[in-house]
Amino acid sequence: MNTRTRRTAGLLTVAAVLPLALAACSNGSSDSANSDSSSKAAAPAASSSDDMGAGSSASSMDRPFGPACSSVPKNGSGSFDGMAKDPVATAASNNPALSTLVAAVKKAGLVDTLNNAQNITVFAPTNDAFAKIPKATLDKVLNDKAQLTKILTYHVVGQKLTPKDLENGSFDTLEKSKLMTSGSGESYTVNDSAKVVCGNVKTANANVYIIDTVLMPKS
């Protein structure tokens, strides 16, 4: 009995020690794996810093740009982050500089059309852009739903356009005729008349380029 007891105790001791030894080994190997992975992770980080110029320029082109962007609120529903969460007509309604456009969209009954559309681009004239139109002419247009709808849908392209797309582009609008874009970097023009004053603004369903002149369809 004593011999068996000693053997049993010995086996129990080995059984108790073995998991601890295995755990220690696995910890050591995981530590080395972690150090390996961290050193591997460090390598791409170093190489990405070498490419910082290209990366930063690419990321900057993904953000809004232009002189009028500075007037956009920093926080709240009217900020760039806030507008990115709302469909385009709702997002525009939160930007004070687009209040005339929003009023026109409501008069034309296009709020739901714009909010429900997917992957569109809107060239959004500022209040100052509408102010360039003689008041009598503007009032007449605002009270002619068919003409107003024609003008507003001419500002909408049925695809999301990046700044790169605008460099030398010709695009079909929802009004069924084309508009032309040109430029580079952070300077773009639409139809050789309207300048983009705050570009690449993201909403939930659209890319928005705020412009300083109302676009007029030729037909």
N, C-alpha and C positions, 0 to 999 in steps of 0.2 A: 504493500500500500504506500509506503514511504517513497519508493522509487517511482511509482505511478504518479504520486502527488507532485514529486519534483519535476517529472517530465511534463505534466499538465501545466504546472506553474511556468515552466520554461516556454512552452508553446504559447501560453497566454501573454507572456512578456514580449515574445517575438511578434505576436499578432498586434500587440499594442504599439510597439515601436515602429513596425513596418509602415503603417499609414503616415506616421510622422516623418519618417525618412523620405517617403515618396512625395509628401507635401513639400518638404524642404527642397527636394530636387526640382519639383515642378515650379516652385517659386523662383529658384535660381534660373531655370531655363526661361521662364516668362520674363524675368528681369532682363536677361540677355536679349530676349526677343524684343522686349520693349525698347531696350537701348538701341537694338538694330533698327527697329521701326522708326524710333525717334531720329536716329542719324539719317535714315533714308528720307524721313519727312523733312529733315533739315536741308537736304540737298535740293529738292524742288523749290523750297522757299528761297534758297540762295539764288537759284537760276531765275526764279520769277522776279527777284529784285533786279537782276541784270536786265530783264525785259520791261522794267517799270515804265519806261517811256511809252512803249507800244501799248501796254496794258492800260495806263492811265488815260491815254488819248482815246482808246476804245471805250472805256467806261465813261469818259466825259461826254462822248457823243451819245451816250444812252440817257443823259440827263437833259432837262430843259435848258435852253440857251437863248440868249438875246437880251437886248436892253430892257424890254418891258417885263422880263421875268422878276426883276427886283421889286416890282410893285405887288407881286403876288404874296398874300399873307403867309407867314412862316408856319402857322399852326391852324388847326381847325379844318372844317369841311372845305374851305376855299383855298387851302394850301395845296401844294403839289401832291403830298401824301393823301390828303383828304379827297382830292379830285380823282385820284387813282382808284378809289373804292366805289365811286358812283358812275352810272352810265352817263354818256356825254351831255345830254341836255340838262340833267340834274347837276352835274359837275359845273357846267357853264353858269347855271343859276346862282352858284355860290361864289362866282367871281364878279365883283362889282364893275370891272372894266368891260364886261360883256352883257350888261343889263339891257341895252337896246336890242342886241341880237336875240337874247332870250325872249324879250317881249314880242319880237317879230316871229320867232319860232312858235310861240303860243298862239299868235294871231292866225298863223297859217295852219295850225292844228298838227304840227310836226313833232311835238314832244315825244309821243309814244313811238312814232316811226324811228326817230333818232335813238331813243333809249333802248329799243328792242333790236336794232340792227346789230350785226356782229362784224367785227374786224373792219372798221371804216376809218377814213381820215376826214377830219373836218377842218376847213380853213375858216377860222372864226374872226370876223371883223370886230375891232374894238368900238367902243362908243364914239371915239374920235373919228374912226373911219366912216361911221354913219353920219357924223356931223359935217363931213365934207359934202354930202349931198344936200342941195338946196331944200329947205324945209317943206316947201310946197310939193316938190317932187317926192320927197320921202313920205309925206303924209298920204299922197296919192297912191304910192306903192303899198304902204301899210294897209290901206283900205281896199286893195284889189287882191283878193286871196289867191287867184290864179297866178298873177304876175309875181306876187310875193313868194309863192311856193316855187315858182320857176327860178327865181333869183337864189333863194336859200338852198335848194337842192343842187344848184350849180356849185355850191361851196363844199359839196360832199363827194368823196371818192370811195368806191366800194371795196377798198382794200387798205390795209394799214401800211402807210408809207414811212420809211425811215429817212433821216436826213440824206443818206447816200442816194436814195431813190430820187430825191429832188434835184440832184446835180444837173441833170439834163433830161427832164421827163415830160411825157405827154400822157394824160390820164383821162379816162372816161368818167364823167360825173353822173350822179343820180338824175340829173336834169337831161342826160343823154347826149350832151356835147362835151368837147374836150377842154381841159385847161392845161397850160404849159408851166413848167417850173424850171428854174435854173439857179446856179450858184454853187458854193462850196463852203467848207468849214462851218462857220456860224452865220453866213450871209446868204440868204435865199430870196428870190423874187418869184411871184406868181403872175403869169400873163404880162411880164415886163412892166407891171404897174404897182402891184401890191407887195410890200416888203414884209417878210416874216419878222415880227418884233419879239416874239417869244415862241420858240419852236420845240417840238418833241415833248409836248405835254401829254402825259398818259392819263386816260380815264379807263373805266372798267371795260369798255367795248370799243374805244377809239383812240387814235393818235390825233392830237390837236396842234395846229399851227396857227397862232394868233397873228393876224395881219392888220396892216394900217390902212387898207383901202377895201371898199366893197367891190367884189367881182361882179361883172355884168355879162351874162351870156350873150353871144353875138346874135343869135336868132330870136 
